[in-house]
Structures are given as C-alpha cells and as structure tokens.
Amino acid sequence: MPKVHPFIPLAKALRKHQTDAEKLLWMMLRNRQLNHAKFKRQYAIGNYIVDFICIEKKLVIEIDGGQHIEQQPYDEVRTTHLNKQGFHVLRFWNNEVLLMVEAVLEQIRKHL
C-alpha cells in the first residue's frame, strides 16, 4: 500500500476553506490560464503546505493575511527551505490580491 504524505488531509481541508484572496487568485491560475503554466493549490512540500505551486517552473506563490506579520521568522525559515529546494517564492498580501489582482498576475508572469 503506498505511503500517503501526512499533510494530505490538511491540504484538502485548506482547499475547502480558502480565503477570498486565494479563491480569486485560484480562478486566475487554474486550468493553465496564466502563461499555460500548470498550478496546484495547497500542495505539500516536505513539512510545509504552500498556497500555490507551479512545479515545472519551480514557482511557489504564498498569499499572506494579517497573521503573517507575527509569524515572519517562521515564514523566512520556510522560504529559505523552499529556496534550497530550488523554488522561487513570491509572497503577496491578501489586500494586494483583492485590490490589485492584475499587478499581482503581472509579477507572477515575470517569474514564469
């Protein structure tokens, strides 16, 4: 029987309870709508679950809410770990996605 990653149930739960910003960005990323890149959401990498990932381009996108102000040291360690795995991490605040989605998409395009 194949071994299931321990974070899979949590990732599934996170997909069901997305923030408004995550929902909006997912609508723009899904089905290869942005530069024909394949994105997945709430994807487990090692001990972390990332909001969005394009594996072929080694790009991780994180959408941060207010709680991330207090967990900045954790986020820095996490980003460093992902960078060491070869991923480039883009971070956006919820309000950036909700109020300036086209600017956010342009930044993502630049990294694709």
C-alpha positions in Angstrom: 0.0 0.0 0.0 1.5 3.4 -1.0 2.5 5.7 1.8 0.4 8.9 2.0 2.0 12.2 2.9 0.8 13.1 6.4 -0.2 16.6 5.3 -2.6 15.5 2.5 -5.7 15.6 4.8 -4.7 19.1 6.0 -4.1 20.3 2.4 -7.5 19.0 1.4 -9.1 20.9 4.3 -7.3 24.1 3.3 -8.6 23.8 -0.2 -12.1 23.7 1.1 -11.6 26.8 3.3 -9.7 29.2 1.1 -9.6 32.9 1.9 -11.3 35.3 -0.6 -7.8 36.3 -1.9 -6.9 32.6 -2.5 -10.2 32.0 -4.3 -9.7 35.0 -6.6 -6.1 34.1 -7.5 -7.0 30.4 -8.0 -9.7 31.5 -10.5 -6.9 33.2 -12.5 -4.3 30.4 -12.2 -6.3 27.3 -12.7 -6.7 25.4 -16.0 -3.4 26.8 -17.3 -4.9 30.3 -17.8 -1.7 32.1 -16.9 1.1 31.6 -19.5 -0.2 28.0 -19.9 1.5 27.1 -16.6 0.1 24.3 -14.5 -0.6 25.4 -10.9 -1.7 23.3 -8.0 -3.1 24.7 -4.7 -2.4 23.8 -1.1 0.4 21.5 -2.1 2.6 19.6 0.4 6.4 20.0 0.1 8.3 18.4 2.9 7.0 19.8 6.1 5.1 22.7 4.5 2.0 23.3 2.6 2.3 26.0 0.0 -0.7 28.0 -1.3 0.1 27.6 -5.0 2.8 25.9 -6.9 3.9 25.6 -10.5 6.2 22.6 -10.3 7.6 22.8 -13.8 8.7 26.4 -13.3 9.7 25.8 -9.6 7.5 28.7 -8.5 5.7 28.9 -5.2 3.1 31.6 -4.5 2.1 32.5 -1.0 -0.9 34.7 -0.1 -0.5 36.2 3.4 -3.0 37.5 5.8 -2.5 39.5 9.0 -1.3 36.6 11.0 1.9 36.5 8.9 3.1 39.7 10.5 3.6 37.8 13.7 5.0 34.7 12.1 7.6 36.5 9.9 10.5 34.5 11.4 8.7 31.2 10.6 8.0 32.4 7.0 11.6 33.4 6.5 12.8 29.9 7.5 10.2 28.3 5.3 11.1 30.5 2.3 14.8 29.7 2.8 14.0 25.9 2.9 11.9 26.2 -0.3 14.7 28.2 -2.0 17.2 25.5 -1.1 14.8 23.0 -2.8 15.2 25.2 -6.0 11.8 27.0 -5.7 11.4 30.7 -6.1 8.8 32.1 -3.6 6.5 35.0 -4.3 4.6 36.5 -1.4 1.6 38.7 -1.7 -0.7 40.2 1.0 -4.4 39.4 0.8 -5.3 43.0 0.1 -2.8 43.1 -2.8 -4.6 40.2 -4.5 -8.1 41.6 -3.7 -7.4 45.2 -4.8 -4.6 44.8 -7.4 -5.0 41.4 -8.9 -3.7 42.5 -12.3 -0.5 43.8 -10.8 -0.1 40.5 -8.9 -0.7 38.5 -12.0 2.0 40.6 -13.8 4.5 39.8 -11.1 3.7 36.1 -11.5 4.0 36.3 -15.3 7.5 37.8 -14.9 8.6 34.8 -12.9 7.1 32.2 -15.2 
